[in-house]
C-alpha cells in the first residue's frame, strides 16, 4: 500500500485518494505487524494523522506463546475491539460492558499461559 503523499514520491497516493480511503475525520485503528512509527512517519502530513491509532511491534525481550505476542503488542482481537469501543462513544453501556468482558478475557489468557505454557484452547484451536 502506498501511503506517502504523491508530491513526495511518484508512486504515493494523492491526498484526495488517501482521504477517500482513510477519511478526513474518522478514527483509524491500524493493526501493523511491524514498528508503529513507520505508519506514523508515512501519515504525519496527512489530513487525519491525529485520527490514526497504530498498534504494532513493541520490543519486550521475552519468549512467550504466539497469541501472547499479539497481546503484548496490543494487536490481539480483544485490544483491537477495546480500541474501537474507546473511539465510538455511541456504543454506550453495551460497549462498556463488552470492554469489561474483553479485559476479563485478557486476565484469563494471562493466567492460562502462566499455568499451562500455551495458549488457551479457544485461541489455539480457533479457525
C-alpha positions, 0 to 999 in steps of 0.5 A: 500500500502506498501511503506517502503523499504523491508530491513526495514520491511518484508512486504515493497516493494523492491526498484526495485518494488517501482521504477517500480511503482513510477519511478526513475525520474518522478514527483509524485503528491500524493493526501493523505487524511491524514498528508503529512509527513507520505508519506514523512517519508515512501519515504525519502530513496527512489530513487525519494523522491525529485520527490514526491509532497504530498498534504494532511491534513493541520490543519486550525481550521475552519468549512467550506463546504466539497469541501472547505476542499479539497481546503484548503488542496490543494487536490481539482481537480483544485490544483491537475491539477495546480500541474501537469501543474507546473511539465510538462513544455511541456504543454506550453501556453495551460497549462498556460492558463488552470492554469489561468482558474483553479485559476479563478475557485478557486476565484469563489468557494471562493466567492460562499461559502462566499455568499451562505454557500455551495458549488457551484452547479457544485461541489455539484451536480457533479457525 
